[in-house]
Amino acid sequence: MNIVITGASKGIGPEIIKILCKHKGNQIVAISRNGEGLRKLVNESMKVHADAKILPCEFDLSQFDFYPYLLQKIEKFIHSIDVLINNAGKLVNKPFEKIEPQDYDDIFNVNVKSVFFLTQLLLPIINKGGHIVNIGSGGGFQGSKKFGGLAAYSASKGAVAILSESLAEELQEREISVNCLALGAVQTEMFKEAFPGKRALLTPQQMAEFIADFAVTGQKYFNGKILPVSASVP
């Protein structure tokens, strides 16, 4: 399978890639603005599977004017896509009244606009039967418990959920499935920033196992769904 994943250098992203690269025939485009993190990921992945096929793409997803160059780089490596995992995310933990316009723009550029425009960019080469998996958050799931300091982040993930439902409807005729995983607590740097002093029940590796399997098989059972994936609150 040909797989594209963003947010590839830290947290859950690299763990998903380490799992998927074990499968012979998988070719993975790993996108992150952290070049050092990408190099570490490739080295670790090669230790897991010597024949791993990974294209590291150092790219800032908030630089929308340069998306055509990203597409050119991807198409030199793969000519079509079976799975797109929009995993990149940004969080700012601030009281509502202290959120500044730049904070808001930074969060929405990464969490919403990059999902929208990267999917739009890659759509022409996503295969029939393909699966787009948008990584959301329990904070962006309607009716879930909300937490102080995360208003902008939660709002952005709520937008991702609605975008996922809308895309699933629009892409039905192309036979491309779109789902959103509303993740709960995972012990990542982002979790530590959101909930200082607390510890999540799930590790990045544990959550990655679920996401990797869902990305490859979930479209057989779901389309246009917002699926909470959580072992605890938060």
LUMGU-843600 format. One record per residue: residue number from 1; residue in three letters; y, z, x of N, C-alpha, C in turn. Coordinates in Angstrom, 1 decimal. Layout:
BEGIN
{rec NUM,ALA,{Y,Z,X},{Y,Z,X},{Y,Z,X}}
...
% end
This chain:
BEGIN
{rec 1,MET,{-1.2,0.0,0.8},{0.0,0.0,0.0},{1.2,0.0,0.9}}
{rec 2,ASN,{2.3,-0.6,0.4},{3.6,-0.6,1.0},{4.5,0.5,0.3}}
{rec 3,ILE,{4.9,1.4,1.1},{5.6,2.6,0.6},{7.0,2.8,1.2}}
{rec 4,VAL,{8.0,3.1,0.4},{9.3,3.4,1.0},{9.6,4.9,0.5}}
{rec 5,ILE,{10.1,5.7,1.5},{10.4,7.1,1.1},{11.7,7.5,1.8}}
{rec 6,THR,{12.6,8.1,1.1},{13.9,8.6,1.6},{13.7,10.1,1.9}}
{rec 7,GLY,{14.7,10.6,2.6},{14.6,12.0,3.0},{13.4,12.3,3.8}}
{rec 8,ALA,{13.2,11.4,4.8},{11.9,11.4,5.5},{11.8,12.3,6.7}}
{rec 9,SER,{12.9,13.0,7.1},{12.9,13.7,8.4},{12.7,15.2,8.3}}
{rec 10,LYS,{12.8,15.8,7.1},{12.6,17.2,7.0},{12.2,17.6,5.6}}
{rec 11,GLY,{11.8,18.9,5.5},{11.3,19.4,4.2},{10.0,18.7,3.7}}
{rec 12,ILE,{10.0,18.3,2.5},{8.8,17.7,1.9},{8.5,16.3,2.4}}
{rec 13,GLY,{9.6,15.5,2.7},{9.5,14.1,3.0},{8.5,13.8,4.1}}
{rec 14,PRO,{8.6,14.4,5.3},{7.7,14.1,6.4},{6.3,14.5,6.1}}
{rec 15,GLU,{6.1,15.6,5.3},{4.7,16.0,5.0},{4.0,15.0,4.1}}
{rec 16,ILE,{4.8,14.4,3.2},{4.3,13.3,2.3},{3.8,12.1,3.2}}
{rec 17,ILE,{4.7,11.8,4.2},{4.3,10.6,5.0},{3.1,10.9,5.9}}
{rec 18,LYS,{3.0,12.1,6.4},{1.8,12.5,7.2},{0.5,12.3,6.4}}
{rec 19,ILE,{0.6,12.6,5.1},{-0.6,12.4,4.2},{-0.9,11.0,3.9}}
{rec 20,LEU,{0.2,10.2,3.6},{0.0,8.8,3.2},{-0.4,7.9,4.4}}
{rec 21,CYS,{0.0,8.3,5.6},{-0.2,7.5,6.7},{-1.7,7.5,7.1}}
{rec 22,LYS,{-2.5,8.5,6.6},{-3.9,8.6,6.9},{-4.7,7.5,6.3}}
{rec 23,HIS,{-4.2,6.9,5.2},{-4.9,5.9,4.5},{-4.8,4.6,5.1}}
{rec 24,LYS,{-5.9,4.0,5.5},{-5.8,2.7,6.2},{-5.2,1.6,5.3}}
{rec 25,GLY,{-4.3,0.9,5.8},{-3.7,-0.2,5.1},{-2.3,0.2,4.5}}
{rec 26,ASN,{-2.0,1.5,4.5},{-0.7,1.9,4.1},{0.4,1.6,5.2}}
{rec 27,GLN,{1.5,1.0,4.7},{2.6,0.8,5.6},{3.8,1.5,5.0}}
{rec 28,ILE,{4.5,2.3,5.8},{5.5,3.2,5.3},{6.8,3.0,5.9}}
{rec 29,VAL,{7.8,2.8,5.1},{9.2,2.8,5.6},{9.8,4.2,5.3}}
{rec 30,ALA,{10.2,4.8,6.4},{10.7,6.2,6.4},{12.2,6.2,6.6}}
{rec 31,ILE,{13.0,6.6,5.6},{14.5,6.5,5.7},{15.1,7.9,5.8}}
{rec 32,SER,{15.9,8.1,6.8},{16.7,9.3,7.0},{17.9,9.0,7.9}}
{rec 33,ARG,{18.9,9.8,7.8},{20.0,9.6,8.7},{19.8,10.4,10.0}}
{rec 34,ASN,{18.7,11.2,10.0},{18.4,12.0,11.2},{17.5,11.3,12.1}}
{rec 35,GLY,{18.0,10.6,13.1},{17.2,9.8,14.0},{16.2,10.7,14.8}}
{rec 36,GLU,{16.6,11.8,15.3},{15.7,12.7,16.0},{14.6,13.2,15.2}}
{rec 37,GLY,{14.9,13.5,13.9},{13.8,13.9,13.0},{12.8,12.8,12.7}}
{rec 38,LEU,{13.3,11.6,12.6},{12.4,10.4,12.4},{11.5,10.2,13.6}}
{rec 39,ARG,{12.0,10.4,14.8},{11.2,10.2,16.0},{10.1,11.3,16.1}}
{rec 40,LYS,{10.5,12.5,15.7},{9.5,13.6,15.7},{8.4,13.3,14.7}}
{rec 41,LEU,{8.9,12.8,13.5},{7.9,12.4,12.4},{6.9,11.4,12.9}}
{rec 42,VAL,{7.4,10.3,13.5},{6.5,9.2,14.0},{5.5,9.8,15.0}}
{rec 43,ASN,{6.0,10.6,16.0},{5.1,11.2,17.0},{4.0,12.0,16.3}}
{rec 44,GLU,{4.4,12.9,15.4},{3.4,13.8,14.7},{2.4,13.0,13.9}}
{rec 45,SER,{2.9,11.9,13.2},{2.1,11.1,12.4},{1.1,10.3,13.2}}
{rec 46,MET,{1.5,9.9,14.4},{0.5,9.2,15.3},{-0.6,10.1,15.7}}
{rec 47,LYS,{-0.3,11.4,15.8},{-1.3,12.4,16.2},{-2.3,12.6,15.1}}
{rec 48,VAL,{-1.8,12.5,13.8},{-2.7,12.6,12.7},{-3.5,11.3,12.5}}
{rec 49,HIS,{-2.9,10.2,12.7},{-3.7,8.9,12.6},{-3.1,7.9,13.5}}
{rec 50,ALA,{-3.8,7.6,14.6},{-3.3,6.8,15.7},{-2.9,5.4,15.2}}
{rec 51,ASP,{-3.4,4.9,14.1},{-3.1,3.6,13.6},{-2.0,3.6,12.5}}
{rec 52,ALA,{-1.3,4.7,12.4},{-0.3,4.9,11.3},{0.8,3.8,11.5}}
{rec 53,LYS,{1.1,3.2,10.4},{2.1,2.1,10.4},{3.4,2.6,9.7}}
{rec 54,ILE,{4.3,3.1,10.5},{5.6,3.7,10.0},{6.8,3.0,10.6}}
{rec 55,LEU,{7.7,2.5,9.8},{9.0,2.0,10.3},{10.1,3.1,10.1}}
{rec 56,PRO,{10.5,3.7,11.1},{11.6,4.7,11.0},{13.0,4.0,10.8}}
{rec 57,CYS,{13.7,4.3,9.8},{15.0,3.7,9.5},{16.0,4.8,9.5}}
{rec 58,GLU,{16.8,4.8,10.6},{17.9,5.8,10.6},{19.1,5.2,9.8}}
{rec 59,PHE,{19.4,5.8,8.7},{20.4,5.2,7.8},{21.0,6.3,6.9}}
{rec 60,ASP,{22.3,6.3,6.7},{23.0,7.2,5.8},{23.1,6.6,4.4}}
{rec 61,LEU,{22.3,7.1,3.5},{22.3,6.5,2.1},{23.6,6.6,1.4}}
{rec 62,SER,{24.6,7.3,1.9},{25.8,7.4,1.2},{26.8,6.2,1.7}}
{rec 63,GLN,{26.3,5.4,2.6},{27.0,4.2,3.1},{26.6,3.0,2.3}}
{rec 64,PHE,{27.1,2.9,1.1},{26.6,1.9,0.2},{26.9,0.4,0.6}}
{rec 65,ASP,{28.0,0.3,1.3},{28.4,-1.1,1.8},{27.3,-1.7,2.8}}
{rec 66,PHE,{26.5,-0.8,3.4},{25.6,-1.3,4.4},{24.2,-1.4,3.9}}
{rec 67,TYR,{24.0,-1.3,2.6},{22.7,-1.4,2.0},{22.0,-2.8,2.3}}
{rec 68,PRO,{22.8,-3.9,2.2},{22.1,-5.2,2.5},{21.5,-5.2,3.9}}
{rec 69,TYR,{22.0,-4.5,4.9},{21.5,-4.5,6.2},{20.2,-3.7,6.2}}
{rec 70,LEU,{20.1,-2.6,5.4},{18.9,-1.8,5.3},{17.8,-2.7,4.7}}
{rec 71,LEU,{18.1,-3.5,3.7},{17.1,-4.4,3.1},{16.6,-5.4,4.1}}
{rec 72,GLN,{17.5,-5.9,5.0},{17.0,-6.9,6.0},{16.0,-6.2,6.9}}
{rec 73,LYS,{16.3,-5.0,7.3},{15.4,-4.3,8.2},{14.0,-4.0,7.5}}
{rec 74,ILE,{14.1,-3.6,6.3},{12.8,-3.3,5.5},{12.0,-4.6,5.4}}
{rec 75,GLU,{12.6,-5.7,5.1},{11.9,-6.9,4.8},{11.3,-7.5,6.1}}
{rec 76,LYS,{11.8,-7.1,7.2},{11.1,-7.6,8.5},{9.8,-6.8,8.7}}
{rec 77,PHE,{9.6,-5.7,8.0},{8.4,-4.9,8.2},{7.4,-5.1,7.0}}
{rec 78,ILE,{8.0,-5.1,5.8},{7.1,-5.4,4.6},{7.9,-6.4,3.7}}
{rec 79,HIS,{7.1,-7.2,3.0},{7.7,-8.2,2.1},{7.7,-7.7,0.6}}
{rec 80,SER,{7.0,-6.7,0.4},{6.9,-6.2,-1.0},{6.7,-4.7,-1.0}}
{rec 81,ILE,{6.9,-4.0,-2.1},{6.8,-2.5,-2.2},{5.9,-2.2,-3.4}}
{rec 82,ASP,{5.0,-1.2,-3.1},{4.1,-0.7,-4.2},{4.6,0.7,-4.7}}
{rec 83,VAL,{5.2,1.5,-3.8},{5.7,2.8,-4.2},{7.0,3.1,-3.5}}
{rec 84,LEU,{8.0,3.5,-4.3},{9.3,4.0,-3.8},{9.4,5.4,-4.2}}
{rec 85,ILE,{9.6,6.3,-3.2},{9.8,7.7,-3.5},{11.3,8.1,-3.1}}
{rec 86,ASN,{12.1,8.3,-4.1},{13.5,8.7,-3.8},{13.5,10.2,-3.7}}
{rec 87,ASN,{13.4,10.6,-2.4},{13.2,12.0,-2.1},{14.5,12.7,-1.5}}
{rec 88,ALA,{15.4,11.9,-1.0},{16.6,12.4,-0.3},{17.4,13.3,-1.2}}
{rec 89,GLY,{17.9,14.4,-0.7},{18.7,15.3,-1.5},{19.7,16.1,-0.7}}
{rec 90,LYS,{20.7,16.5,-1.4},{21.8,17.3,-0.8},{22.1,18.4,-1.7}}
{rec 91,LEU,{22.4,19.6,-1.2},{22.7,20.8,-2.0},{23.9,21.5,-1.4}}
{rec 92,VAL,{24.8,21.9,-2.3},{25.9,22.8,-1.9},{25.8,24.0,-2.8}}
{rec 93,ASN,{25.7,25.2,-2.2},{25.7,26.5,-2.9},{27.0,27.1,-2.9}}
{rec 94,LYS,{27.8,26.9,-4.0},{29.1,27.5,-4.1},{29.4,27.9,-5.6}}
{rec 95,PRO,{30.1,29.0,-5.8},{30.5,29.3,-7.2},{31.2,28.1,-7.8}}
{rec 96,PHE,{31.1,27.9,-9.1},{31.6,26.7,-9.8},{33.1,26.5,-9.5}}
{rec 97,GLU,{33.9,27.6,-9.5},{35.3,27.5,-9.4},{35.7,27.1,-8.0}}
{rec 98,LYS,{34.8,27.1,-7.0},{35.1,26.8,-5.6},{34.6,25.4,-5.2}}
{rec 99,ILE,{33.9,24.8,-6.1},{33.4,23.4,-5.8},{34.6,22.5,-5.7}}
{rec 100,GLU,{34.7,21.7,-4.6},{35.8,20.8,-4.4},{35.4,19.4,-4.7}}
{rec 101,PRO,{36.3,18.5,-5.0},{35.9,17.1,-5.2},{35.0,16.5,-4.2}}
{rec 102,GLN,{35.3,16.8,-2.9},{34.4,16.2,-1.8},{33.0,16.8,-1.9}}
{rec 103,ASP,{32.9,18.1,-2.2},{31.5,18.6,-2.4},{30.8,17.8,-3.5}}
{rec 104,TYR,{31.5,17.7,-4.6},{30.9,17.0,-5.8},{30.5,15.6,-5.4}}
{rec 105,ASP,{31.4,14.8,-4.8},{31.1,13.5,-4.4},{29.9,13.4,-3.4}}
{rec 106,ASP,{29.9,14.3,-2.4},{28.8,14.3,-1.4},{27.5,14.5,-2.1}}
{rec 107,ILE,{27.4,15.4,-3.1},{26.1,15.7,-3.8},{25.7,14.5,-4.6}}
{rec 108,PHE,{26.7,14.0,-5.4},{26.3,12.9,-6.3},{26.0,11.6,-5.5}}
{rec 109,ASN,{26.7,11.4,-4.4},{26.4,10.2,-3.6},{25.0,10.1,-3.2}}
{rec 110,VAL,{24.5,11.2,-2.7},{23.1,11.3,-2.2},{22.1,11.4,-3.3}}
{rec 111,ASN,{22.3,12.3,-4.2},{21.3,12.7,-5.2},{21.2,11.7,-6.4}}
{rec 112,VAL,{22.3,11.0,-6.7},{22.3,10.1,-7.8},{22.6,8.7,-7.5}}
{rec 113,LYS,{23.7,8.5,-6.8},{24.1,7.1,-6.5},{23.2,6.4,-5.6}}
{rec 114,SER,{22.6,7.1,-4.6},{21.7,6.5,-3.7},{20.4,6.1,-4.4}}
{rec 115,VAL,{19.9,7.0,-5.3},{18.8,6.7,-6.1},{19.0,5.4,-7.0}}
{rec 116,PHE,{20.2,5.3,-7.6},{20.5,4.2,-8.4},{20.6,2.9,-7.6}}
{rec 117,PHE,{21.4,2.9,-6.5},{21.6,1.7,-5.8},{20.5,1.3,-4.8}}
{rec 118,LEU,{19.8,2.2,-4.3},{18.6,1.9,-3.5},{17.5,1.2,-4.3}}
{rec 119,THR,{17.3,1.8,-5.5},{16.3,1.2,-6.4},{16.8,-0.2,-6.8}}
{rec 120,GLN,{18.0,-0.3,-7.1},{18.6,-1.6,-7.5},{18.4,-2.6,-6.4}}
{rec 121,LEU,{18.6,-2.2,-5.1},{18.5,-3.0,-4.0},{17.1,-3.5,-3.8}}
{rec 122,LEU,{16.1,-2.6,-3.9},{14.7,-2.9,-3.6},{13.9,-3.5,-4.8}}
{rec 123,LEU,{14.5,-3.4,-6.0},{13.8,-3.9,-7.2},{13.2,-5.3,-7.1}}
{rec 124,PRO,{13.9,-6.2,-6.5},{13.4,-7.6,-6.5},{12.1,-7.7,-5.7}}
{rec 125,ILE,{11.8,-6.7,-4.8},{10.5,-6.8,-4.0},{9.5,-5.7,-4.4}}
{rec 126,ILE,{9.8,-5.0,-5.5},{8.8,-4.0,-6.0},{7.7,-4.8,-6.8}}
{rec 127,ASN,{6.5,-4.6,-6.5},{5.4,-5.3,-7.1},{5.1,-4.9,-8.5}}
{rec 128,LYS,{4.6,-5.8,-9.3},{4.1,-5.6,-10.6},{3.0,-4.4,-10.4}}
{rec 129,GLY,{3.1,-3.4,-11.3},{2.2,-2.3,-11.2},{2.8,-1.2,-10.2}}
{rec 130,GLY,{4.0,-1.5,-9.7},{4.6,-0.5,-8.8},{5.0,0.8,-9.4}}
{rec 131,HIS,{5.3,1.8,-8.6},{5.7,3.1,-9.1},{6.9,3.6,-8.4}}
{rec 132,ILE,{7.9,4.0,-9.1},{9.1,4.6,-8.6},{9.1,6.1,-8.9}}
{rec 133,VAL,{9.1,6.9,-7.9},{9.0,8.4,-8.1},{10.4,9.0,-7.7}}
{rec 134,ASN,{11.1,9.5,-8.6},{12.4,10.2,-8.3},{12.1,11.7,-8.2}}
{rec 135,ILE,{12.5,12.3,-7.1},{12.3,13.7,-6.9},{13.5,14.4,-7.5}}
{rec 136,GLY,{13.3,15.1,-8.6},{14.3,15.9,-9.3},{14.1,17.4,-8.9}}
{rec 137,SER,{14.6,18.2,-9.9},{14.6,19.6,-9.6},{14.4,20.4,-11.0}}
{rec 138,GLY,{13.8,21.5,-10.9},{13.7,22.4,-12.0},{15.1,22.7,-12.6}}
{rec 139,GLY,{16.1,22.8,-11.7},{17.4,23.1,-12.1},{18.0,21.9,-12.9}}
{rec 140,GLY,{17.5,20.7,-12.8},{18.0,19.6,-13.6},{17.1,19.3,-14.8}}
{rec 141,PHE,{16.2,20.2,-15.1},{15.3,20.0,-16.3},{15.9,20.8,-17.5}}
{rec 142,GLN,{16.1,20.1,-18.6},{16.8,20.7,-19.7},{16.0,21.9,-20.3}}
{rec 143,GLY,{16.7,23.0,-20.5},{16.0,24.2,-21.0},{15.5,25.1,-19.9}}
{rec 144,SER,{15.5,24.7,-18.7},{15.0,25.5,-17.6},{16.0,26.6,-17.2}}
{rec 145,LYS,{15.6,27.7,-16.5},{16.5,28.7,-16.1},{17.4,28.1,-15.0}}
{rec 146,LYS,{18.7,28.4,-15.1},{19.7,28.0,-14.2},{20.1,29.1,-13.3}}
{rec 147,PHE,{20.7,28.8,-12.1},{21.1,29.8,-11.2},{22.6,29.6,-10.7}}
{rec 148,GLY,{23.3,30.7,-10.5},{24.7,30.6,-10.0},{24.8,29.9,-8.7}}
{rec 149,GLY,{25.9,29.2,-8.5},{26.2,28.5,-7.3},{25.6,27.1,-7.2}}
{rec 150,LEU,{24.8,26.7,-8.2},{24.1,25.4,-8.1},{24.5,24.4,-9.2}}
{rec 151,ALA,{25.7,24.6,-9.8},{26.1,23.8,-10.9},{26.1,22.3,-10.6}}
{rec 152,ALA,{26.7,21.9,-9.4},{26.9,20.5,-9.1},{25.5,19.9,-8.7}}
{rec 153,TYR,{24.7,20.7,-8.0},{23.4,20.2,-7.6},{22.5,20.0,-8.9}}
{rec 154,SER,{22.5,21.0,-9.8},{21.7,20.9,-11.0},{22.1,19.8,-11.8}}
{rec 155,ALA,{23.5,19.6,-11.9},{24.0,18.5,-12.7},{23.5,17.1,-12.2}}
{rec 156,SER,{23.5,17.0,-10.8},{23.1,15.8,-10.2},{21.6,15.5,-10.5}}
{rec 157,LYS,{20.8,16.5,-10.4},{19.4,16.3,-10.7},{19.1,16.1,-12.2}}
{rec 158,GLY,{20.0,16.6,-13.0},{19.9,16.2,-14.5},{20.1,14.8,-14.7}}
{rec 159,ALA,{21.1,14.2,-13.9},{21.4,12.8,-14.0},{20.2,12.0,-13.5}}
{rec 160,VAL,{19.5,12.4,-12.5},{18.4,11.7,-12.0},{17.3,11.6,-13.0}}
{rec 161,ALA,{17.1,12.7,-13.8},{16.1,12.8,-14.8},{16.4,11.7,-15.9}}
{rec 162,ILE,{17.7,11.7,-16.4},{18.0,10.7,-17.4},{18.0,9.3,-16.9}}
{rec 163,LEU,{18.4,9.1,-15.6},{18.3,7.8,-15.0},{16.8,7.3,-15.0}}
{rec 164,SER,{15.9,8.2,-14.7},{14.5,7.9,-14.6},{14.0,7.4,-15.9}}
{rec 165,GLU,{14.3,8.1,-17.0},{13.9,7.7,-18.4},{14.5,6.3,-18.7}}
{rec 166,SER,{15.7,6.1,-18.3},{16.4,4.8,-18.7},{15.7,3.7,-17.9}}
{rec 167,LEU,{15.5,3.9,-16.6},{14.9,2.8,-15.8},{13.5,2.5,-16.3}}
{rec 168,ALA,{12.7,3.5,-16.7},{11.3,3.3,-17.2},{11.4,2.3,-18.4}}
{rec 169,GLU,{12.4,2.5,-19.2},{12.5,1.6,-20.4},{12.9,0.2,-20.0}}
{rec 170,GLU,{13.8,0.1,-19.0},{14.3,-1.2,-18.6},{13.2,-2.0,-17.8}}
{rec 171,LEU,{12.4,-1.3,-17.1},{11.4,-2.0,-16.2},{10.1,-2.2,-16.8}}
{rec 172,GLN,{9.9,-1.9,-18.1},{8.6,-2.0,-18.7},{8.1,-3.5,-18.7}}
{rec 173,GLU,{9.0,-4.4,-18.9},{8.6,-5.8,-18.9},{8.1,-6.3,-17.5}}
{rec 174,ARG,{8.6,-5.6,-16.5},{8.2,-6.0,-15.1},{6.9,-5.2,-14.7}}
{rec 175,GLU,{6.5,-4.3,-15.6},{5.3,-3.5,-15.4},{5.5,-2.6,-14.2}}
{rec 176,ILE,{6.7,-2.0,-14.0},{7.0,-1.1,-13.0},{7.2,0.3,-13.7}}
{rec 177,SER,{6.5,1.3,-13.2},{6.6,2.6,-13.8},{7.6,3.5,-13.1}}
{rec 178,VAL,{8.3,4.3,-13.8},{9.3,5.2,-13.2},{9.1,6.6,-13.8}}
{rec 179,ASN,{8.9,7.6,-12.9},{8.8,9.0,-13.3},{9.6,9.9,-12.4}}
{rec 180,CYS,{9.9,11.1,-12.9},{10.7,12.0,-12.2},{9.9,13.4,-12.1}}
{rec 181,LEU,{9.8,13.9,-10.9},{9.1,15.1,-10.7},{10.2,16.2,-10.5}}
{rec 182,ALA,{10.3,17.1,-11.4},{11.3,18.2,-11.4},{10.7,19.4,-10.6}}
{rec 183,LEU,{10.9,19.4,-9.3},{10.3,20.4,-8.4},{10.8,21.8,-8.6}}
{rec 184,GLY,{10.0,22.7,-8.5},{10.4,24.1,-8.5},{10.5,24.6,-7.0}}
{rec 185,ALA,{10.3,25.8,-6.8},{10.5,26.4,-5.5},{9.5,26.0,-4.4}}
{rec 186,VAL,{10.1,25.5,-3.3},{9.3,25.1,-2.2},{10.0,25.6,-0.9}}
{rec 187,GLN,{9.2,26.2,0.0},{9.8,26.9,1.1},{10.4,25.9,2.2}}
{rec 188,THR,{11.6,25.3,1.8},{12.3,24.3,2.7},{13.6,24.9,3.1}}
{rec 189,GLU,{14.3,24.2,4.0},{15.6,24.6,4.4},{16.6,24.6,3.2}}
{rec 190,MET,{16.4,23.7,2.3},{17.3,23.6,1.1},{17.0,24.8,0.2}}
{rec 191,PHE,{15.8,25.2,0.1},{15.5,26.4,-0.8},{16.2,27.6,-0.2}}
{rec 192,LYS,{16.1,27.8,1.2},{16.7,28.9,1.8},{18.2,28.9,1.6}}
{rec 193,GLU,{18.8,27.7,1.6},{20.3,27.6,1.3},{20.6,28.0,-0.1}}
{rec 194,ALA,{19.7,27.6,-1.1},{20.0,27.9,-2.5},{19.7,29.3,-2.8}}
{rec 195,PHE,{18.6,29.9,-2.2},{18.2,31.3,-2.5},{18.0,32.1,-1.3}}
{rec 196,PRO,{19.1,32.5,-0.6},{19.0,33.2,0.6},{18.2,34.5,0.4}}
{rec 197,GLY,{17.2,34.7,1.4},{16.4,36.0,1.3},{15.2,35.9,0.4}}
{rec 198,LYS,{15.0,34.9,-0.3},{13.9,34.7,-1.2},{12.8,33.8,-0.5}}
{rec 199,ARG,{11.6,34.0,-1.0},{10.5,33.1,-0.4},{9.8,32.4,-1.5}}
{rec 200,ALA,{9.6,31.1,-1.4},{8.9,30.3,-2.4},{7.3,30.5,-2.2}}
{rec 201,LEU,{6.6,30.3,-3.3},{5.2,30.4,-3.3},{4.5,29.2,-2.6}}
{rec 202,LEU,{5.2,28.0,-2.7},{4.6,26.8,-2.2},{5.2,26.4,-0.9}}
{rec 203,THR,{4.4,25.9,0.0},{4.9,25.3,1.3},{5.2,23.8,1.0}}
{rec 204,PRO,{6.0,23.2,2.0},{6.2,21.8,1.9},{4.9,21.0,1.9}}
{rec 205,GLN,{3.9,21.4,2.7},{2.7,20.7,2.8},{1.9,20.7,1.4}}
{rec 206,GLN,{1.9,21.9,0.8},{1.3,22.0,-0.5},{1.9,21.1,-1.6}}
{rec 207,MET,{3.2,21.1,-1.6},{3.9,20.2,-2.6},{3.7,18.8,-2.2}}
{rec 208,ALA,{3.7,18.4,-1.0},{3.5,17.1,-0.5},{2.2,16.5,-0.9}}
{rec 209,GLU,{1.2,17.3,-0.9},{-0.2,16.9,-1.4},{-0.1,16.4,-2.8}}
{rec 210,PHE,{0.6,17.1,-3.7},{0.7,16.7,-5.1},{1.5,15.4,-5.2}}
{rec 211,ILE,{2.7,15.4,-4.5},{3.6,14.2,-4.7},{2.9,13.0,-4.1}}
{rec 212,ALA,{2.2,13.1,-3.0},{1.6,11.9,-2.4},{0.5,11.3,-3.4}}
{rec 213,ASP,{-0.3,12.2,-4.0},{-1.3,11.8,-4.9},{-0.6,11.2,-6.2}}
{rec 214,PHE,{0.4,11.8,-6.7},{1.1,11.4,-7.9},{1.7,10.0,-7.6}}
{rec 215,ALA,{2.3,9.8,-6.5},{3.0,8.5,-6.2},{2.0,7.4,-6.2}}
{rec 216,VAL,{0.8,7.6,-5.8},{-0.2,6.5,-5.7},{-0.9,6.3,-7.0}}
{rec 217,THR,{-1.1,7.4,-7.8},{-2.0,7.3,-9.0},{-1.2,7.6,-10.3}}
{rec 218,GLY,{-0.1,8.3,-10.2},{0.6,8.8,-11.4},{1.0,7.8,-12.5}}
{rec 219,GLN,{1.2,6.6,-12.0},{1.7,5.5,-12.9},{0.5,5.1,-13.9}}
{rec 220,LYS,{-0.7,5.5,-13.6},{-1.8,5.2,-14.5},{-1.8,6.0,-15.7}}
{rec 221,TYR,{-1.0,7.1,-15.6},{-1.1,8.1,-16.7},{0.3,8.4,-17.3}}
{rec 222,PHE,{1.4,8.1,-16.5},{2.7,8.5,-17.0},{3.7,7.4,-16.7}}
{rec 223,ASN,{4.7,7.3,-17.6},{5.9,6.4,-17.4},{7.0,7.0,-18.2}}
{rec 224,GLY,{8.2,7.1,-17.5},{9.4,7.6,-18.1},{9.3,9.1,-18.4}}
{rec 225,LYS,{8.5,9.8,-17.6},{8.4,11.2,-17.9},{9.1,12.1,-16.8}}
{rec 226,ILE,{9.6,13.2,-17.3},{10.2,14.2,-16.4},{9.2,15.3,-16.4}}
{rec 227,LEU,{8.5,15.5,-15.2},{7.4,16.4,-15.1},{7.8,17.6,-14.3}}
{rec 228,PRO,{7.9,18.8,-14.8},{8.1,20.0,-14.0},{6.9,20.3,-13.1}}
{rec 229,VAL,{7.2,20.6,-11.9},{6.1,20.9,-10.9},{6.5,22.2,-10.2}}
{rec 230,SER,{6.0,23.3,-10.7},{6.5,24.6,-10.2},{5.4,25.7,-10.3}}
{rec 231,ALA,{5.4,26.6,-9.3},{4.5,27.7,-9.4},{5.2,29.0,-9.6}}
{rec 232,SER,{6.6,28.9,-9.6},{7.3,30.2,-9.8},{8.7,29.8,-10.2}}
{rec 233,VAL,{9.5,30.8,-10.6},{10.9,30.7,-11.0},{11.7,31.7,-10.2}}
{rec 234,PRO,{12.6,31.3,-9.3},{13.0,29.9,-8.9},{11.8,29.3,-8.1}}
% end
